[in-house]
């Protein structure tokens, strides 16, 4: 599911709310216009019926003028004025009554009432008529929209610190430990930022303590190792001397490898990628593994890949070393091309998925030695390069694949 920013979500909600409010005000304006016209028609009909009733009962001019004044009507007595006003007037409607007809007409923005009482015509001008003006409705809409925009602005300002908090957390996840996430304030976002800032501080102290511990351990291991290596070199040539030199060299390489992986795992290892030949990587891996090159079979194309030479050699060394340990024939095959590197050996299929063995300190039931860090280190280095680490069992062979 595609992630939607909370700010985009809130903006969309307020835009839909303003659109809904505008639609509601529009329909209210249409209905209000209709109510205005209906009220005008009813008033004029009531007035006309009153005049017709008076004409039926009597012909008192004073009563007609008094009624017209009461309803806000002007009696057009002049025949010439009446003919001139009615010329080209628009008929809005006709209402029959028991006493005659009532015509409502419009001309030049004014409303006229023509009363026909059995052939007698009387014309009135509606002085109280005012065309419908929707400005009041839209002023209310503008005020409503402005209020909604102010609420949106207030919410946006309240949530704005989330952006800086998100950026802070992302930078912390990328390995930056010298950042500050504290946001001043007393609301929930400020409290969360303060808690995260305190947690980052505690993690920073733990990491510093861990790094100091690892450096001290490696230093304490390196010192006796160097003394042991120097002592062995002073011995006379013999098989025991060669064996001890191999052991000390293997220990020194393992300690250096652990230090490199620890830096990579903590995000402090400077990746130095450059184009290198795959064959050179395999040669370096065999040297690190300290095994006889004749135990392997090589099908390597002359291809360059962009990797960190030191790290990738360690990954291949672990795969070759793993293939040798668990091979029934103590032999391995390396296939490499422009898309992938495959290290395979004859052996039983793994009992668990590859993800089980890429966890630290995890070994299969048939493990012969080691701490269970080999495939974990391979997976760590491969992911640092942006490659894929895969496994398959095919034709009785375990195949570990690094796909570019």
N, C-alpha and C positions, 0 to 999 in steps of 0.2 A: 504494500500500500504506500502510495506516495505521501511523504511527510509535508505537512502544510505549516508554515510559520504561524505562531499565535497572533502576530501582528497582522499578517495577511488575513487570517480568519476573522479577527475583530473588525478590520477594515471592511471586509465583505459583509459582515453582519450589519454594520452601521449603514453601508450603502444600500443594502436591501431594505433596512428600516426607513431610510429617507425616501426611497422609491415607493415603499408601501404608504408612507404618510402623504406623499404627493398624489398618489392614486386616490387615496381616501378623500383628500381635500378637493380633488377634481370632481369626484362624484357628488360630494357634498355641495359644491358650487352649482352643479347641474340641477340638483334637487332644490337648492335654495332659489335658483332662477325660476323654476317651475312654481314654487310656492309663492314667490313674489307676484308672478303674473296671475295666478289664481286668486290671490287676495285682491288684486286690482280689479279683476273681472267681477268678483262677487260684490265688491263695494259699488261698482258702477251699475250693476244690475239692480242692487237694492235701491240705489238712488233713483234709477229710471222707473222702477216699479212704484216707488213713492210718488214720483211726479205724475205717472199715469193715473194713479189712484186719485190724486188731487184734481187732475183734469177731468176725470170721470165725475167727481162729486161737484166740482165748482170750477170757475174760471178765474180764481183770485190770483192776480199777478203777484200780490204781496206774499202770499203763501208759497208760490213757486220760487220767488227770489230768496225768501227766508230758508227754504229747504236747500236751495242751491248753495247758499252761503254756509249752511251747516255742514254740507258734504264737501265743501271746497271746490265748488263748480262755478263757472262763469257763464251766464246766460248770454248767448249771442242773439240779440234781438234784431239787428239790421239784416234785412234780406240779402242785400248786396254782399255784406261781409260773410254771410252764411254760404252764398253761392261760391264766393272766392275761396273760402276755406275748404269747402267740400270738393272743389275741382282737383282732380288727380289724387284724391285721398285714397289710402289703402284700407280696404275693408278687413278688419280683424275678425269679426264674427257677428252673427245676428241671433238675437234671442226673442222668440215669439212669446207674447203674454196675452192674457184674456182681454187686455185693453189696447193692444197694438203690438208694434215691433220696436225692438231696440237694436240699433246698429252701432258697433264700436269701430271707429276709424282712426287712422294714424297718418299724420302729415307733419314733416319737418320736426320730428322728434316730439310731437305733442299728440295727446289723445283727445278725441272728440266723441261726444255721445249724441247721436241723432235719434230722437224719440218720435215715432210715427204713431199718432193716436187717431186712427181712422181717417187718414188723409191730412191731419194737421201735423206739421213738422216743427219740432223745437230742437235747437242745437245748443249744446253745452260744451265748454272746454274744461277739461280736468286740470285744475290748477295744482292739485297735490301730486300729480303723476311725476315720478322720477324714474328714469331708466335704471334697470338693474346694474349695480356696480360691484363686480367681483373683487375689487381691490381689498376690501376688508378681509375676505376669506384668504386671499393669498398673502396678506400681511401676517395673519395668524400662522399660515404655513411657513412663511419665512422665519418667524419667531421660533416655531417648533423645530425647524431644521437647524437654526442657530443654536438652540439649546442642545440638540443632539450632537452637533459638532463640538460644542464645549465639553459635553460628557465624554465624547470620543477622545478629545485632546487630553482631558484629565486622566483617563484610563491609559492612554499611550504614555504619558509622562510617568505614571505610576509603574508601568511595566518596562519602561526603557532600561532600567538597570539590569534586566534579565539578559540583554545583549552583551553587556560587559562581563556579566557573570558567566555566560556561555563561552565567551572568548577566553576568559581566564581558565575555565575548566578544560577547554580544548588545548590550550597551551601547556597546561599541567600534564595532560595526557600525552603530549608530544615530548615530554621530558624536561620542561622548564620548571625548576624548583625555586627560582628566585622571584616568583610573581606574588602579587598581593591581590586578593579577591575581596577584601573587606569593603563594604558599601555602608556609608554613614546613614543612619536612620533608625527607626524603631518598628517599622512594619515587618511583615513576614519575610519579604525578599531580603531586607537588610539582615535579619536574624539568620537566614539561610547562608548568606554570603559570609557572615562572621563565623558561623560554624564551619563552613568549607575552608576559610582562611586558617582557622585554628587546626583543622585536620591536616591541611597542607604543611603547616609548621611542624606538626608532630611527625608526619611522614618524612619531611626533610631531615629531621633529627635522626629518625630511625635509619634512613638511607646513609647518612653521613657516618653513623655508628657502624652500620654494616660494612661500608666501604673501608673504614679504618680497620675493622676486624679482618676482612679479606686481605687487605694489604699486609697486615701484621702476620697473618697465617702464611701467606706466600713468601714473605721475607724470612720467616723462621724456617720454612721448608727449603728455600733456596740456599741458605747459609750452610747447613750440614750437607746438602746435596753437592754444593761446590767443593766442600772439603773432601767428601767421599770421592768425587770425580778426580780431584788432584791426587789423592792417595792411590787410587787405582792406577793412574798413569805412571806412578813410581814403581809399580810392580813389574816383575819380569814377564816376558811374553809367555802366555799360556792360554789354554781354553777358558780357565776361570777368569782371567783378566778380560778376555773378549766378552764373556757372559756378563761380567760386572759392568763393563763399559756400555753394553747394550741396555742393561737394566737402568743404569743411571741416566743414559740418554733418553730412554723411554719415559722415566719419571720427570726429567726436566721438560720434555716436550708436553707431557700431560699437564704439568703445572702451568706452563705458558698457555696451553690451550684453555685451561679453566679460567685463567685471567682474562684472556681475550673474549671468551664467551660471557663471562661475568660483566665485562664492559658493554658488550653488545646487548645483553639482556637488560641492563640498566639504562640503555640509550646513550651511553657516553663513548661508544666506539666510533671513531671517525672513518666512515666508509670511503675507501679509495678505489673507486671503480675505474677500470681501464680495459681496453680490448686485449685479450690474451688468447693464445692458442689452447684449445682443449687438451692437446697432447702434453703441453707443458704443465697444465694443472694436474693431469693424471700422474706424470712423472714425479711432481712434487708430493702428491698424495702418497705414492708408493714409498718415497723416501721417508715421509713422516711416519708411515705405518711400520717401517723397518722390516719389510718382508721381501722375499725373493721375487724379483720381477718375472721369473720364469713360471711362477705359479698362476699367472694370469694370461688371458687371451684378449687381444685388443683389436677392436674394429672401429677405428677412430677416423673420422673425416677431417681434412685440414680446414677447420672452421674456427673463427674467432668469436668469442662472446665477451660481453662487457660485465665484468665481475670484480670483486675485491679478491686479489690473488691469494692473499694469506687466508682469509676466511673460507673461500670456496675450496681451497686445498684441504682444509681441515674437514669440511663436509664430505668430500670425496674420500679422504683417508678413513673416516668413520664408516662409510658405506663399504669400502674395500675390507677394512678390518672386520666388520660385522659379517660380510660374506665369507671370509675365511674361517671365522669362529664356528659358524653354523652350517658350513658346507660338509656334506658327507665325503667329498673328495678333496677337501682343503684346497680348492681351486676357485677362481672367479673369472668372470667375463665382463669387459667394459665395452659398451657400444655407445658411440657418440656421433651426433650429427648437428644440423642447424636448428633442430626443434627440441632435442632432449638428450640427456645422458642417462644410460641404463647400466646399473651394476647388478649382475645376476650370478647365481650359484645354484648348484644342485642341492636340494634339501626339501624338508617337509613344509607344507603350507603353514603360515602363522595361524595360531589358534584364535587370535583376536583381530579386530580391525586395526589398521595402521595407527589410528588416533590413540589407541590404547598404549602403543609402544613409544609414541612421541611425547608422553608425559614423563617428567623427570623421575628417576629411580624406579623405572618400570622394566622388568625383564620377563622373558618367556620362561616356561617351566624347564626348558632344556638349556638355560643359560650356563655357560662354563666359567665366565669371569666377568669382571667389570661391575660398575655401579648402576648400570641401566640408564646411562646418560647419552649413549652414542646416537640413537635416532632422535632424541630430544634436541641434541646439538645440531644435527643435520636439519631438522625441521625449522629450528630457530634461524639458521643461516640462510636457508632457502627462502623463507618468508621475508627476511630482511632484504633480499634481492628482488622480491616481487615475483618469484617463480612458484611453481606448484610441485609438491612432493607427493608421489603416488606409489602404490604397491599393487602387484598382481602376481599370481602363481600360475605359471603356464608351462606345460610340457615337463612337469616335475622340477621346475626351477623357480626360485624366489627372485622376483624382478623388482628392484627399487628404482624408481624413475624420477628424475628431476626434469620437469618440462618447463621450457623457457616461455 
